[in-house]
Each structure stands twice: as structure tokens, then as C-alpha cells.
């Protein structure tokens, strides 16, 4: 029995190792806080371990883990708690990019509806298909496609450079 549990745990650890970085990035974008993301990820992994024996489709383990993470986020968000103001609300921009771009992207993502933001982050950070995102969010594939399209359009509008001098040059 002990050997079986050890093998079961080793398999779980290997699967988690394969997906934990993507899960952390998603948790960070959900929470906008390193510490909250770490707590959220830890709680989601505890829930995943508890449900590991019941996983029926091993090939869907990534979407299963992200679904648990998303539901844990929703569960925690529903609980009343004191508001914590984080001094760092966005990851530090890389040195090869404009620091304003990272701030603009963070603001643009924050302006999206929760549904659109979650769908976009699952696609970009998790690499999920529309069908997989629908499963994680408990939605339909068509609704996810609409959310993704709207999210991309809103980001494009929010991030496109404002050319105020264009009208003056054309006149």
C-alpha cells in the first residue's frame, strides 16, 4: 500500500511540475499579487491532490488543473476579506521593452470584463483551445470565441498609439 501511494504521489508531482509555471502565471494575473497567487496556487494544488485518484482522463490533466485553479479563485473571491493593497501590482517589465507598455497592458487587461479577461489569459498563458476554455469556465465554445474576439479588439483599441498630429498633417 505504501509503495502504491508513493508511486501515486510521484506521478502527481511530475504532472504538477509540468504545469505549475503556467498555473502560477494565470494565478498571478487573476490576483495581481505574488503572495495571493502563491496562496491560490497552493490551495488549488491541495484540492487537485485530493481529487487526483478520481481523475478519469489523464490526457485532460492540464485543463483539469486550470479548472480547479479557476474555481478556487472564484471560491476565494466570494469570501469577504480585508482589502490588501499591493505595492507591486504588475510584473516588472523586461529591460528590452518600454516600461509604459507593461503598465498599459495591465490597465487594458484590467478594463476587460472578468469573463473576457479569464478567457484571454487561459488562451495566452495556458495555451488552451476554445473548447478547453469553455470547459474551465463552464461556458460554451461559442461564448468563449465571442469573449476572446471582444477581448482582442478592446486590447487593440486600448494599446494602439494615439496619433493626435495626424489630422493637422493632413489638413
BELFEN-V789833 format. One record per run of one state. SS is the DSSP state (2 for helix, 1 for strand, 0 for the rest). FROM is the first residue (numbers start at 1). LEN is the number of residues. If there is no record, write none. Layout:
BEGIN
ss=SS from=FROM len=LEN
ss=SS from=FROM len=LEN
END
This chain:
BEGIN
ss=0 from=1 len=1
ss=2 from=2 len=30
ss=0 from=32 len=2
ss=2 from=34 len=21
ss=0 from=55 len=3
ss=2 from=58 len=21
ss=0 from=79 len=20
ss=2 from=99 len=13
ss=0 from=112 len=2
ss=2 from=114 len=13
ss=0 from=127 len=3
ss=2 from=130 len=8
ss=0 from=138 len=3
ss=2 from=141 len=19
ss=0 from=160 len=6
ss=2 from=166 len=5
ss=0 from=171 len=1
END
